[in-house]
Amino acid sequence: MSKITKQKKIGLVPGFKATGIVSGIKPSGAKDLTLIVSDTSAIAAGVFTKNRVQAPSVIYNKRRLARSETFKAVIINSGNANACTGPQGMEDCRVICGTLAKELGIKASETFIASTGIIGVPLPTPKITAAIPGLTNSLSDKGWSQAAQGIMTTDLVSKMAEVRYKEGKKEIVLAGIAKGSGMIHPNMATMLGFVFTNANIDKASLKKALTLATDASFNSITVDGECSTNDCVLALANGLARNSKINGKGASFKSFVAALTDLCQILAQKIVRDGEGATKFVSIVVKSARSLKEARKAGMRIANSNLVKTALFGEDPNWGRIVCAVGDSGVSLNSEKVSVAIEGQALAQAGVPVPFNKKKVDKLMKKKEIQIEVDLGVGTETAKVWTCDFSYEYVKINAEYTT
């Protein structure tokens, strides 16, 4: 496989343009409306929240994926989730997408829509539709930074990334933007992700690749264990690289999955690093599990433990809380074989504590990035998940959140 080049910012993505503007949804006057458009017809795939309460935008996009073969545009608003808004919520999706399609000269069936923000408040659809002409006029192949800003809610920083690799003599470009800071939990959470590529790939393979990449990225992060109503990751591929078509097998598919996974992991980790009130970025590695599923399950139980997360904030190497979380995860383990280490320093082995230098460990716990390793001692599978600590600021943000 060709070397994958990773960038924190997005350059030119062949055939795609983007923008983000102020439409008046947010009282703060910040950017709140984003548009990404493909110059040519693109295929698409999506993964969505598992929450049984789903916003109209999620339902709308699922229907579009089931009924349409090609797509050209994604419009996203922030500041309002358009969730729990009754039949009017779906009508607003139709009106906005219809207005956008007319402005772009495309079919409404070629559009996606996504929303994020406050639940239970109707969309200010007249504001959005009035802003669409200005939105389309501001499209640019260099508008990715503005697009990333337009989807932010409690995010402190915008999130975007790009990876490139060679497929034969053709360069494959994958770029993405995401938002998320709180209500982050596997099976999506209050996060949105959008990926765009010039790869020539069939629809079934794009869906398969996106599912694999999401499982190893957006479904392997947690901030607070809360699963939201609006979350989705959409991927569009316009084929302009003109590489030999990628199908769901062989070296070309593996290369594409590797690149897409890298991109999604970069974006997912940016979300955790920007976790509401977070002071530490935490990697959790679970080893020697009976299956990949069980390794992830144990990792997520540790990552979602309020006791573990508050101990991390307090810089307390409380390995007992980690072991308790693992034991409560429901995975196969042998308590007499479980080992725990933080930043490579063993704290427990074979289920019992080991002596360690307290000053050394106290210094390790002050680091802004910490890795926890847990060995279950029952198998060969390893999984990695990412989380952050819980701080006073998390409570403050969620007690005051209004947009």
C-alpha positions in Angstrom: 0.0 0.0 0.0 1.2 3.5 -0.8 2.2 5.8 2.1 -0.7 7.7 3.5 0.0 11.5 3.9 -2.0 13.1 6.7 -2.8 16.8 7.1 -4.6 18.7 9.9 -6.1 21.0 7.3 -7.8 20.4 4.0 -6.3 21.4 0.7 -8.1 21.0 -2.6 -10.5 18.0 -2.8 -11.0 17.4 -6.5 -14.6 18.2 -7.5 -15.8 19.4 -4.1 -16.5 22.9 -2.8 -17.5 24.1 0.7 -18.5 27.1 2.7 -19.9 28.2 6.0 -21.8 31.4 6.8 -23.9 33.2 9.4 -27.6 32.7 8.8 -28.9 34.1 12.1 -29.8 30.8 13.9 -27.3 31.4 16.7 -27.9 34.5 18.9 -24.1 34.8 19.2 -23.8 35.7 15.5 -21.3 32.9 14.9 -21.3 30.8 11.7 -24.2 28.4 11.7 -24.9 27.2 8.2 -22.5 24.9 6.1 -22.7 23.6 2.6 -20.5 21.1 0.7 -21.2 20.4 -3.0 -19.8 18.0 -5.5 -19.4 19.3 -9.0 -20.4 15.9 -10.4 -22.7 13.2 -9.2 -21.3 11.2 -6.2 -22.3 8.0 -4.6 -22.8 8.1 -0.8 -22.9 6.0 2.4 -24.0 6.8 5.9 -24.0 5.6 9.5 -26.4 7.0 12.1 -27.2 7.2 15.8 -28.6 4.1 17.5 -30.8 6.3 19.7 -34.4 5.3 19.2 -35.4 9.0 19.3 -34.1 10.2 15.9 -34.1 13.7 14.5 -36.0 14.3 11.2 -32.6 14.9 9.5 -31.5 11.4 10.4 -34.7 9.9 9.0 -34.5 12.1 5.9 -31.0 11.0 5.1 -31.7 7.3 5.7 -34.6 7.5 3.2 -32.5 9.4 0.7 -29.8 6.7 0.9 -32.4 4.0 0.3 -34.0 5.7 -2.6 -31.4 7.7 -4.5 -28.4 6.5 -6.4 -26.3 9.7 -6.6 -25.9 12.9 -4.5 -24.4 16.3 -4.9 -24.9 18.4 -1.8 -24.9 18.3 2.0 -26.4 21.3 4.0 -25.8 21.4 7.8 -27.0 23.9 10.4 -25.8 24.3 13.9 -27.5 26.0 16.9 -30.7 23.9 16.5 -31.1 20.1 16.4 -34.5 20.1 14.8 -35.2 17.1 17.0 -38.5 16.3 18.8 -40.3 18.9 16.7 -43.1 16.7 15.3 -44.2 16.5 11.6 -43.0 20.1 11.1 -39.4 18.9 11.6 -39.6 16.7 8.5 -41.4 19.3 6.5 -38.6 21.8 7.3 -36.1 19.3 6.0 -38.0 19.0 2.7 -38.4 22.8 2.4 -34.7 23.5 3.0 -33.5 20.7 0.7 -36.0 21.7 -2.0 -34.9 25.4 -1.8 -31.2 24.3 -1.9 -31.8 22.0 -4.9 -33.6 24.7 -6.8 -30.7 27.2 -6.1 -28.1 24.7 -7.2 -30.0 23.4 -10.2 -30.1 19.8 -9.0 -32.7 17.4 -7.8 -33.9 17.5 -4.1 -33.2 13.7 -4.0 -29.5 14.6 -4.5 -29.3 16.4 -1.2 -28.6 15.5 2.5 -29.3 17.6 5.5 -28.0 17.5 9.1 -28.6 19.6 12.2 -27.1 20.0 15.6 -27.9 22.1 18.7 -30.8 22.5 21.0 -33.5 19.7 21.0 -37.2 20.5 21.0 -37.0 23.9 19.2 -38.4 24.2 15.7 -36.0 25.2 13.0 -36.0 28.9 11.9 -36.6 27.7 8.3 -37.3 31.1 6.8 -33.9 32.3 8.0 -32.2 29.3 6.5 -33.9 29.5 3.1 -33.3 33.2 2.9 -29.6 32.5 3.5 -29.3 29.8 0.8 -28.5 32.1 -2.2 -25.6 33.7 -0.2 -24.6 30.3 0.9 -24.3 28.9 -2.6 -22.6 32.0 -3.9 -19.8 31.7 -1.3 -18.9 28.1 -2.3 -15.2 27.7 -2.8 -12.7 24.8 -3.2 -10.8 26.5 -0.4 -13.9 27.0 1.9 -13.3 24.1 4.2 -12.3 26.1 7.3 -15.5 28.1 7.1 -17.5 24.9 6.6 -15.9 23.3 9.7 -16.7 26.4 11.7 -20.3 26.5 10.6 -21.1 23.1 12.3 -19.7 23.9 15.7 -21.9 24.1 18.9 -20.1 23.8 22.2 -16.9 23.0 20.3 -14.0 25.2 21.2 -12.1 24.4 18.0 -13.2 23.4 14.5 -12.2 19.9 13.3 -11.0 19.0 9.9 -8.4 16.7 8.3 -7.1 15.2 5.1 -5.3 12.1 4.0 -3.8 11.3 0.6 -2.3 8.1 -0.9 -1.5 6.7 -4.4 -3.6 4.0 -6.0 -1.3 3.1 -8.9 -0.5 6.4 -10.6 -3.7 8.0 -9.3 -3.9 10.1 -6.2 -6.8 9.4 -3.8 -7.8 12.3 -1.6 -10.0 11.9 1.4 -11.0 15.0 3.5 -13.4 15.4 6.4 -14.9 17.8 8.9 -16.6 16.9 12.1 -18.2 18.5 15.2 -18.6 17.2 18.7 -17.6 18.1 22.2 -20.2 16.7 24.6 -22.9 13.9 24.4 -20.3 11.7 22.8 -20.7 8.0 23.0 -20.4 5.0 20.6 -23.1 4.4 18.0 -22.6 8.0 17.5 -23.5 10.8 19.8 -24.1 14.5 19.4 -21.5 14.5 16.7 -21.5 14.9 13.0 -18.9 13.8 10.5 -18.7 14.4 6.8 -16.1 12.7 4.5 -15.5 13.5 0.9 -13.2 11.7 -1.6 -12.4 11.6 -5.3 -12.0 7.8 -5.2 -13.7 5.7 -7.7 -15.5 3.1 -5.6 -18.8 1.3 -5.7 -21.6 2.1 -3.4 -21.6 -1.2 -1.4 -17.8 -1.0 -0.9 -18.1 2.6 0.3 -20.7 1.6 2.9 -18.6 -1.4 4.0 -15.5 0.8 4.3 -17.3 3.6 6.2 -18.7 1.0 8.7 -15.3 -0.5 9.3 -13.7 3.0 9.7 -16.5 4.2 12.0 -16.2 1.2 14.3 -12.5 1.9 14.7 -13.0 5.7 15.2 -16.2 7.4 16.0 -17.6 4.3 17.7 -14.4 4.0 19.7 -14.6 7.3 21.5 -16.6 8.6 24.5 -16.7 11.9 26.4 -19.7 11.3 28.7 -21.5 8.2 27.7 -24.5 10.1 26.3 -26.0 9.1 23.0 -27.8 11.8 21.1 -30.6 12.0 18.5 -29.0 13.6 15.5 -25.7 12.0 14.8 -24.5 10.8 11.5 -21.4 10.3 9.4 -21.9 10.7 5.7 -19.4 9.9 3.0 -19.5 11.1 -0.6 -17.3 9.7 -3.4 -17.3 11.4 -6.8 -14.9 9.1 -8.7 -12.8 12.0 -10.2 -9.5 10.2 -9.3 -10.4 7.9 -12.2 -8.6 5.0 -10.5 -9.7 1.4 -11.3 -12.9 1.0 -9.4 -12.5 -0.2 -5.9 -14.7 -3.1 -4.9 -15.1 -4.7 -1.5 -12.0 -6.9 -1.7 -8.4 -7.0 -2.6 -5.5 -4.7 -2.0 -7.1 -1.5 -3.3 -10.1 -1.9 -0.9 -7.7 -2.5 2.0 -5.8 0.6 1.1 -9.0 2.7 1.0 -10.2 1.4 4.3 -6.8 2.1 5.9 -6.9 5.7 4.6 -10.5 6.3 5.6 -9.9 4.8 9.0 -6.9 7.1 9.5 -9.0 10.1 8.5 -11.9 9.1 10.8 -9.6 8.4 13.8 -7.9 11.9 13.4 -11.4 13.5 13.5 -12.6 11.3 16.3 -9.6 12.1 18.4 -10.1 15.8 17.8 -13.6 15.4 19.3 -12.2 13.8 22.4 -9.4 16.4 22.8 -12.1 19.0 22.6 -14.4 17.2 25.1 -16.4 19.6 27.2 -14.3 20.7 30.2 -11.6 18.1 29.4 -8.1 18.5 30.8 -6.7 15.1 29.7 -6.8 13.0 26.5 -6.9 9.4 27.4 -6.1 6.3 25.3 -7.3 3.0 26.7 -5.7 -0.2 25.3 -7.3 -3.5 26.2 -5.2 -6.5 25.3 -5.5 -10.3 25.5 -9.3 -10.3 25.1 -11.2 -13.3 23.6 -12.6 -11.2 20.8 -12.3 -7.7 19.3 -15.9 -7.0 20.4 -15.1 -7.9 24.0 -11.9 -5.8 24.0 -13.8 -2.8 22.8 -16.6 -3.5 25.3 -14.1 -3.6 28.2 -12.4 -0.5 26.9 -15.6 1.5 26.7 -16.7 0.4 30.2 -13.4 1.9 31.5 -13.8 5.0 29.4 -17.3 5.6 30.6 -16.6 5.1 34.2 -17.3 8.3 36.1 -15.0 7.1 38.9 -12.2 6.5 36.5 -12.7 9.8 34.7 -12.8 11.8 38.0 -9.7 10.0 39.2 -8.0 11.1 36.0 -9.0 14.7 36.6 -7.8 14.4 40.2 -4.5 12.9 38.9 -5.0 9.8 41.1 -3.6 6.5 39.8 -6.5 4.6 41.2 -6.1 1.3 39.3 -8.8 -0.3 41.5 -11.4 1.8 39.8 -10.1 0.5 36.4 -10.3 -3.1 37.5 -13.8 -2.6 38.9 -15.0 -1.2 35.6 -13.5 -4.1 33.7 -15.1 -6.6 36.1 -18.5 -4.9 35.5 -18.1 -4.9 31.7 -19.5 -8.4 31.2 -16.5 -9.6 29.2 -14.6 -12.8 29.7 -11.7 -12.5 32.0 -9.6 -14.2 34.7 -9.3 -11.9 37.7 -6.1 -13.6 38.7 -4.5 -12.7 35.3 -5.7 -9.1 34.9 -2.9 -6.5 34.8 -3.1 -2.7 34.7 -0.5 -0.1 33.6 -0.6 3.7 33.2 2.0 5.2 30.8 3.9 2.0 30.8 4.1 1.9 34.6 2.7 -1.4 36.0 0.2 -0.8 38.9 -1.3 -4.3 39.1 -0.3 -7.7 37.8 -2.1 -11.0 38.0 -4.9 -9.3 39.8 -2.8 -7.8 42.7 -0.9 -4.6 43.2 2.8 -4.2 42.5 5.2 -1.8 44.1 5.8 1.5 42.3 7.5 4.8 42.8 4.8 7.2 43.9 6.7 10.3 42.9 7.2 8.9 39.4 3.6 7.9 39.0 2.4 11.2 40.4 4.4 12.9 37.7 2.9 10.6 35.0 -0.6 11.5 36.1 0.0 15.2 35.5 0.5 14.6 31.8 -2.1 16.0 29.4 -2.1 12.7 27.4 -2.3 9.4 29.3 -2.4 5.8 28.1 -4.0 3.1 30.2 -3.2 -0.5 29.4 -5.3 -3.4 30.6 -4.4 -7.1 29.9 -7.3 -9.5 30.4 -5.2 -12.6 30.1 -7.7 -14.7 28.3 -7.1 -14.3 24.5 -5.3 -12.6 21.7 -7.4 -9.6 20.6 -6.6 -5.9 21.2 -8.7 -2.8 20.9 -8.1 0.9 21.5 -10.6 3.5 22.6 -10.3 7.1 23.5 -11.8 9.3 26.2 -11.2 12.3 28.4 -11.5 13.1 32.1 -14.4 14.8 33.9 -13.8 18.2 35.3 -15.8 20.9 37.1 -16.1 22.7 33.8 -18.1 19.9 32.2 -20.9 20.4 34.8 -20.8 24.2 34.3 -21.0 23.9 30.5 -24.0 21.6 30.6 -25.8 23.5 33.3 -25.5 26.7 31.1 -25.8 25.3 27.6 -28.4 27.1 25.5 -27.1 27.0 21.8 
